[in-house]
């Protein structure tokens, strides 16, 4: 061994000890994370303290722009992010009552999402992190949805997250803080995607999910539709067949020149969705002996689902955590909450980070990389 190598080896324990002390001081001082979310059609910036306290959560919606197309147009979404990201960031800092120099780290959604939309937020976050000389934390969008619940109350582990959104339907076991294990996912349409397609078939305005929910709530009748249970022990989901069943009902009514009860059809669709989601979530909660059930994602705003899951959890004596409506849909506060998990462990992201539209949730888990799912 050369003299230089011996000197480096001798110094390494002292350097590691010094780094450990600096990490302890950093964690003790607390975090003030400026978070950016641009994964789809909301431009959002938030300031979150210690992963729990929202100082500002500014969201710029593009609903009115995309409504004329009946859905999100990726190129238009990206252009709108470019136009508004700076203004929204300034507003968030102003509402939080902080100076940019107070920020501990900058977090940003790395994925999943629309690649063009993700890139706008990532470029903005990298620029801020570099200018402020603070760490960058690339954050998983679904981890954000899950840890939006921690902005409501403290989480107990093991916990089970039911993730329901436009692009995701998943059952995720949180073995401990920041460690994710997916036990079930959709095999075709995500539940939010199914709601959007059924809403268009029922001629509801965009975004259609809330309108289908309202139609279902206003119906005294229900057109019974099939449930896709898949294999007896499966936690996966499938909603494409249910969507097809709705379209078949509408087509049969048109061919027979008969009126269709839109409210009853919406009620039947929603009853099928809720039955499958709630039944599988409760079975998983029992099997994995979890201490909490977390409802996450944009479809968590669905009143029918919130009510049905709440009732089943009360019967089972299982605590249910559901974020307020503003934290169900895409927002940056949830990204700040999830990023705090990485911040407190010093797991920062290099500035050459790339957008990853297919970023795996399990791989993003905190802790030693050797213990994560590949």
C-alpha positions in Angstrom: 0.0 0.0 0.0 1.4 3.4 -1.0 1.9 6.1 1.6 -0.8 8.3 0.2 -3.3 5.4 0.3 -2.3 4.7 3.9 -2.8 8.3 4.9 -6.3 8.3 3.2 -7.3 5.1 4.9 -6.1 6.5 8.3 -8.1 9.7 7.8 -11.3 8.0 6.6 -12.8 7.1 10.0 -12.3 10.7 11.2 -13.9 12.1 8.1 -16.8 9.7 8.5 -17.2 10.8 12.1 -17.1 14.5 11.1 -19.8 13.8 8.4 -22.0 12.1 10.9 -21.8 15.0 13.3 -22.6 17.4 10.4 -25.6 15.2 9.5 -26.8 15.3 13.1 -26.6 19.1 13.2 -28.4 19.3 9.9 -31.3 17.1 11.0 -31.5 18.8 14.4 -31.8 22.2 12.6 -34.9 21.0 10.7 -35.7 21.3 7.0 -37.3 24.0 5.0 -37.9 22.4 1.6 -39.0 24.3 -1.5 -40.8 21.7 -3.6 -41.8 21.8 -7.3 -44.4 19.6 -9.0 -45.0 19.6 -12.8 -45.7 16.0 -13.6 -48.9 16.6 -15.5 -51.1 19.7 -15.9 -50.7 21.4 -12.5 -47.8 23.8 -12.0 -47.2 23.8 -8.3 -44.6 25.1 -5.8 -44.8 24.7 -2.1 -42.7 25.4 1.0 -42.8 22.7 3.7 -41.1 22.7 7.1 -39.9 19.4 8.5 -42.1 17.3 6.2 -45.2 18.2 8.2 -46.0 21.9 8.1 -47.2 23.6 5.0 -46.0 27.3 4.8 -47.3 27.8 1.2 -48.8 25.5 -1.4 -49.5 27.3 -4.7 -51.2 25.5 -7.5 -51.7 26.7 -11.1 -54.4 24.7 -12.7 -54.7 24.2 -16.5 -58.2 22.6 -16.4 -59.8 25.5 -18.4 -57.1 25.2 -21.1 -57.4 21.4 -21.6 -61.2 21.2 -21.2 -61.7 22.2 -24.9 -59.7 19.1 -25.9 -61.4 16.7 -23.5 -58.2 15.8 -21.8 -54.6 16.7 -21.1 -52.5 17.6 -24.2 -48.9 17.0 -23.2 -47.3 19.7 -25.4 -49.7 22.3 -24.2 -49.2 21.3 -20.6 -45.4 21.7 -21.0 -45.7 25.2 -22.6 -48.0 26.3 -19.8 -45.5 25.1 -17.1 -42.8 27.2 -18.8 -45.0 30.3 -18.8 -46.1 30.0 -15.1 -43.3 28.2 -13.1 -41.4 31.4 -12.2 -44.5 33.4 -11.2 -45.8 30.5 -9.0 -42.4 30.0 -7.3 -42.3 33.7 -6.4 -45.8 33.6 -5.1 -45.0 30.5 -2.9 -41.9 32.1 -1.4 -43.9 35.3 -0.7 -46.8 33.4 0.9 -44.4 31.4 3.0 -42.9 34.6 4.4 -39.3 33.3 3.9 -36.2 34.4 2.0 -34.8 32.0 -0.6 -31.6 31.9 1.5 -33.6 30.2 4.2 -34.3 27.1 2.0 -32.6 23.9 3.1 -33.1 21.9 -0.1 -35.0 22.0 -3.4 -37.2 19.0 -4.2 -38.8 18.2 -7.5 -40.9 15.5 -9.0 -38.5 13.3 -11.0 -41.2 10.9 -12.2 -43.5 9.3 -13.1 -45.3 11.7 -15.3 -45.3 13.4 -18.8 -41.6 13.7 -19.7 -42.0 17.2 -21.2 -43.8 18.5 -18.1 -41.4 16.8 -15.7 -38.4 18.5 -17.5 -39.8 22.0 -16.9 -39.9 21.5 -13.2 -36.6 19.7 -13.1 -34.8 22.5 -14.9 -36.3 25.1 -12.6 -35.4 23.1 -9.5 -31.9 22.4 -10.6 -31.4 26.1 -11.3 -32.6 27.1 -7.9 -30.6 24.4 -6.1 -27.4 25.5 -7.9 -28.0 29.2 -7.3 -28.8 28.7 -3.6 -26.0 26.1 -3.2 -28.4 23.7 -1.5 -29.1 20.0 -2.1 -31.4 18.8 -4.9 -33.9 16.0 -4.0 -35.5 14.1 -6.9 -38.8 12.8 -5.6 -41.3 10.1 -6.7 -44.7 11.4 -7.5 -46.6 8.5 -5.9 -44.4 8.7 -2.8 -45.7 12.3 -2.6 -49.3 11.2 -2.8 -48.7 8.7 -0.1 -46.9 11.1 2.2 -49.5 13.8 1.7 -51.2 11.9 4.5 -48.3 12.8 6.8 -49.3 16.4 6.4 -52.6 15.4 8.1 -51.3 13.2 11.0 -48.4 11.1 12.0 -48.1 7.7 10.3 -47.8 4.3 12.0 -46.0 1.4 10.5 -46.6 -1.0 8.9 -49.2 0.9 6.9 -51.1 0.2 3.7 -51.6 2.8 1.0 -54.4 2.5 -1.5 -53.2 4.7 -4.4 -56.0 5.8 -6.8 -55.3 8.3 -9.5 -55.5 9.0 -13.2 -52.5 6.9 -14.0 -52.1 4.6 -11.0 -54.1 2.1 -9.0 -51.9 0.3 -6.5 -51.8 -1.3 -3.1 -48.5 -0.4 -1.4 -47.3 -1.8 1.9 -45.1 0.6 3.9 -43.0 -1.7 6.0 -41.4 1.2 7.7 -40.9 4.9 7.0 -40.1 5.5 3.4 -39.9 1.8 2.4 -42.4 0.8 -0.2 -43.5 -2.6 -1.4 -46.2 -2.8 -4.1 -48.4 -5.9 -3.7 -51.0 -5.0 -6.3 -51.4 -2.8 -9.4 -53.7 -2.2 -12.3 -53.2 -4.5 -15.3 -54.9 -2.1 -17.7 -56.8 1.1 -17.1 -56.1 2.9 -13.8 -59.2 3.8 -11.9 -59.0 7.5 -12.7 -58.5 6.7 -16.4 -61.7 4.5 -16.2 -63.6 7.4 -14.6 -62.5 9.8 -17.4 -63.5 7.4 -20.2 -66.9 6.6 -18.6 -67.4 10.3 -18.0 -66.9 11.0 -21.7 -69.3 8.2 -22.7 -71.9 9.8 -20.3 -71.2 13.2 -21.9 -69.9 14.8 -18.7 -67.6 17.8 -19.0 -63.9 17.5 -18.3 -62.6 16.6 -15.8 -65.2 13.9 -15.6 -64.5 12.0 -12.4 -66.3 14.4 -10.0 -69.3 14.5 -12.4 -69.6 10.7 -12.4 -69.3 10.8 -8.6 -72.1 13.4 -8.4 -74.4 11.5 -10.8 -73.9 8.3 -8.8 -74.7 10.1 -5.5 -78.0 11.5 -7.0 -79.4 8.1 -8.1 -81.8 6.0 -6.2 -81.4 3.2 -8.7 -78.3 1.2 -9.9 -77.6 -0.7 -13.1 -75.6 -3.6 -11.8 -72.3 -4.1 -13.6 -69.7 -6.8 -13.3 -66.7 -6.9 -10.8 -63.3 -7.9 -12.0 -61.9 -9.9 -9.1 -59.2 -11.7 -11.1 -57.5 -14.6 -9.3 -58.8 -15.5 -5.8 -55.7 -14.3 -4.1 -54.8 -11.4 -6.5 -54.4 -7.8 -5.3 -54.1 -6.6 -8.9 -56.9 -4.6 -10.5 -58.6 -4.4 -13.9 -61.1 -1.8 -15.0 -61.1 -2.0 -18.8 -63.8 -4.7 -18.7 -66.0 -2.5 -16.5 -65.5 0.5 -18.9 -66.6 -1.8 -21.8 -69.7 -2.9 -19.8 -70.7 0.7 -19.5 -70.2 1.3 -23.2 -72.2 -1.8 -24.0 -75.2 -0.5 -21.9 -75.1 2.8 -23.8 -74.9 1.1 -27.2 -77.7 -1.3 -26.4 -79.9 1.6 -25.4 -79.1 3.5 -28.6 -79.8 0.5 -30.8 -83.2 0.0 -29.1 -83.9 3.7 -29.3 -84.5 3.7 -25.5 -83.4 6.4 -23.1 -80.6 5.5 -20.7 -80.7 6.4 -17.0 -77.3 8.1 -16.8 -77.5 8.4 -13.0 -78.2 4.7 -12.5 -75.5 3.8 -14.9 -73.0 6.0 -13.1 -74.1 4.5 -9.8 -73.5 1.0 -11.1 -70.1 1.9 -12.4 -69.1 3.6 -9.2 -70.5 0.7 -7.0 -68.4 -1.8 -9.0 -65.2 0.3 -8.7 -65.7 0.9 -4.9 -66.6 -2.7 -4.2 -63.3 -4.0 -5.8 -61.1 -1.3 -4.3 -62.4 -1.5 -0.8 -62.7 -5.3 -0.6 -59.1 -5.8 -1.8 -57.7 -3.1 0.4 -59.4 -4.5 3.5 -58.2 -8.0 2.7 -54.6 -6.7 2.3 -54.8 -4.8 5.5 -55.7 -8.0 7.4 -53.1 -10.1 5.6 -50.3 -7.7 6.3 -51.5 -6.7 9.8 -51.2 -3.0 9.1 -51.7 -0.3 11.7 -53.2 2.3 9.3 -54.8 2.5 5.9 -53.9 5.5 3.8 -56.0 6.7 0.9 -54.0 8.6 -1.7 -54.2 10.2 -5.2 -56.7 12.3 -7.1 -59.5 9.7 -6.9 -59.2 9.9 -3.1 -61.4 13.0 -3.5 -64.3 10.7 -4.6 -67.0 11.1 -2.0 -68.4 7.6 -2.6 -65.0 5.9 -2.1 -64.2 8.0 1.0 -67.5 7.1 2.6 -67.4 3.4 1.8 -63.8 2.9 2.9 -64.4 4.9 6.1 -67.4 2.7 7.0 -65.4 -0.5 6.4 -62.4 0.8 8.4 -64.7 1.8 11.3 -66.2 -1.7 11.3 -62.7 -3.3 11.3 -61.3 -0.9 13.9 -58.6 0.2 11.5 -57.5 3.8 11.5 -58.1 5.5 8.1 -56.1 8.5 7.0 -57.4 10.6 4.1 -55.9 14.0 3.0 -58.1 17.0 2.5 -59.3 17.5 -1.1 -56.5 20.1 -1.9 -53.9 17.5 -1.0 -55.5 14.6 -3.0 -54.9 16.1 -6.4 -51.4 17.0 -7.7 -49.7 19.6 -5.5 -46.2 20.4 -4.4 -46.7 20.2 -0.6 -46.9 16.4 -1.0 -43.5 16.4 -2.8 -42.0 18.4 0.0 -43.4 15.9 2.6 -41.9 12.9 0.7 -38.6 14.7 0.0 -38.1 15.2 3.8 -37.6 11.5 4.1 -34.5 11.8 1.8 -33.3 15.0 3.4 -33.1 13.7 6.9 -31.0 10.8 5.7 -28.7 12.9 3.5 -29.8 11.1 0.3 -29.5 13.9 -2.2 -29.7 13.8 -6.0 -26.9 14.8 -8.3 -27.5 17.8 -10.6 -27.3 15.6 -13.7 -30.6 13.9 -12.7 -32.8 13.2 -15.6 -36.6 13.0 -15.8 -37.9 9.4 -15.5 -41.5 8.9 -16.7 -41.4 5.3 -15.5 -39.5 5.8 -12.2 -40.2 2.7 -10.0 -41.6 3.5 -6.5 -39.8 0.6 -4.7 -36.5 1.7 -6.1 -37.0 5.2 -4.8 -37.4 3.9 -1.2 -35.1 5.5 1.4 -32.3 3.6 3.0 -29.5 1.4 1.6 -29.8 0.8 -2.1 -29.0 -2.9 -1.6 -32.2 -3.4 0.3 -34.5 -1.9 -2.4 -36.7 -3.6 -4.9 -35.2 -3.6 -8.5 
